[in-house]
C-alpha cells in the first residue's frame, strides 16, 4: 500500500518585480492594472529594434547588500536573495547553522539564463583587455545555480539544493519540484522560486531578431497585450520571486498560517520546435490535464487560470486552444488572465511571479486583469478578465501555466487551505 502523500503548503512569499519591490506593492499594482513597462534605461538602445522592457527601475544593490558582496552577486541573484528574505520573514522560519531542522530545509531555484549580465561583462573584458583581466569570479557569479547556493548559505539551508533551467517554465518547475521533495519526505521546508535579469544588449537583440519582441516602442505601457488581436510580441521583464513551501503538519505544529496549498503539478513536452509551441495546443493541454489528475480535481473545480499569456501571436492562440482541450465545455466559464500584460515576460522568473499572483488571488478573492485588451481575436475567445480586476466569492482552486522554449509545458494548481 502506497504511503499517504504529504500535503504541501505555502507559508511565505517574496517578490521583486517591475511593478513592485515586495509582494504587497506587486499585488497592489496588479489589481490596479498598473503597467511596469517603460523605455530601457540599463543600456543604450539607440540601435535596437525593441527599446522597451519591464525593468526593476532604480534598483540599488547597496540598499540590500554590503559593498564587498555586490561584486559576487549578479543582478538576478540579488533579486532572488531579496525575495527569499521577504518570504522567510513572512513564514517566520529561521534555521540555526548545522541544526537537524536545517538539514531538512532546501532550495529549488528556477532561471532561464542565470548570471547573463556578469557573463557578458566578462566576455567583453576578455575581448577588449585579454585573458589576464578576466575576473576569477566570472564563472561562479555567472552560473545559473549560484543564487540557489547563495540562498542556502545565507539562511543555513542544508537539505536538497538545486536549480532548474527550463527556459520560461523554469520557476514553475522549481515550485513543482520543491513540492515533490516535501511530498516524498526528502525535506520539510523548501524555499523555491525564480529570478531573471536578461535586459541586456544581447538578450534584447537576439529576441528581437527572432521576431519575438513587441516593437511598440512609442507606447510602452500598452505594448504587452496578451490575447488582443493587435498583439505584436512579448515585452522582456526581469525580477525575482520566492515562495516558502512546508509540509502541512510541520507548518501547523509550529503555528504557521498557510497561505495556500500546492495541490497539482503537471508537465509535458511539445517535442515540436525550439521556439514555437505545437499548433493546436495538445502538449500544453496535457500538462493541464496532468495537473488536474495530480490534484484529484475535476475541470469544473478550477475557478481561475493565470495564463502564460506572453502577447505573441503563436503563444496566445495556442494556449487558448490548449485550455479548451483540457477543460472542454467548462472552458467558457473559467476566467483567464495574463499578468504579463503588466510585468512583461520575466522569463525564468515568470512561473514564480505568477504563482504568487495566484496565491494572492486565492487569499483576496480577487482576479488580476489582462490590461490592454481592446480588440478580440477570433482565435482567443475565452474570458480574459479585461482591463479591470474582478472580485469573486468562491475561488478555491486556481491554475498557473508556464511554457518554455524547447517545448517545456508546466501547469500548477494552488488551492485555498
Steps between C-alpha positions, in 0.01 A plus 500: 500500500642838398567744784266796534626796303627784718321830451700807394402853599634847427592699812701790362525716186761742372523701179710755314324586174457779246180602682619478860796440731306262724189284489256764626615759249503246218150375577359850546636595158358189337154552646503865395613409149821701515763427237867483593623526142697798373806600296812296573743687725757227566686554172487716189233362268542755221592234242249240621166403348336448841571772754251430780497256792366432846799606710534498876568869465734682735631179652772578755686188616669698779160531668503122549861380499837610628717654235756220517224246431364664189787401272413136577130544421359518152185709466279187476647366826437832675133483403463144624678554831288805584182309412611206715556728798146636471350153461684354799412801714132451423523127572670562835760234426868521583759229542799459727817401325547120483171433681287191425224730376738667256590161356133458408474836320606558141492734200372447147562793265373544146671725246535516126844659472642565846778757508479632146605851601821378661574255219473771235716734707780242524479407130535869416800523734659198333449652155621850586767443766614141463484183712705631791236763576207261530368477856563177693138539612375508143381141488356460852312829479357415157387140538128440528496308827694752704199690639369173647834433663521855634152474653597176672815663641323811626222309674680177605288277276679165494245278326454445123622805306461503124421712195258444212581650160201447270472842339174682579355205692800479735357644821169321455704180478692612808180539702373163387832329562526662843153374587598151387802500733268568790235254382744209491660587831837630381440839665260675735565850366600616152571860404418521132432748222688662218706795384605655172695807386543482124424857394835525325612588149542135410167392645302779338673466164460124480132495593431789259679319217276200559200734466380412849505849654244775474623796297235733640770730636280812490244353742693298760213461746272379223750270331433177688146404398443126545212347302428830324472483121769770459767340721841512333734317738602475862672765707803384694485531878727420792472427870489235765236316700515252788255271676556309822351152477445282806352165584154576637537335843846654547357847430198455725708360785712815514196727481540619142207630297492330158423736213413232243563137415705372204246249384592398145807486275487398135769492231520410133712554191398638164787317325444732207720811459773688686289815544146448367225316689344195338198620300168402647623506859513124561825517699393783729161338538665181627684697771171650620329161498793348692477774764128437543564127540780563751270722706212254462277783379246528221525765233196672650684545832741756353373853553784699341799450268802728505608452140849489357353769273816647348338737246644314201275387218594133528498459878169665576295320237667167582443540873136581437467181296681303772262627769208390286655156455562456874179655632250418227156653548604665829762721331254780426412532869859533626654850527849512346741791532862583426689713749779525241291782358635699796837345591618402157645153457745431781611180323631245750352697791153518346360179649584612852379859453172365366466232769517783754224679308291182527562468875394861546193449280397206720563704814323820390237332281598743227611423144770721346412633154648468155565864419520646149231263380313703238431298185382138524671232292283222361773250595506628859142468614505447878422731792828689544392727790552806280655815643349497850548268797202286591372413846382141543338322791597133483843455347638178651730364227703684236749400231820669383647415159860538387646395166865518393711496186585141415141390555491491882145521635419537870171550681463553874182490706483698823209477741358668806586315821 
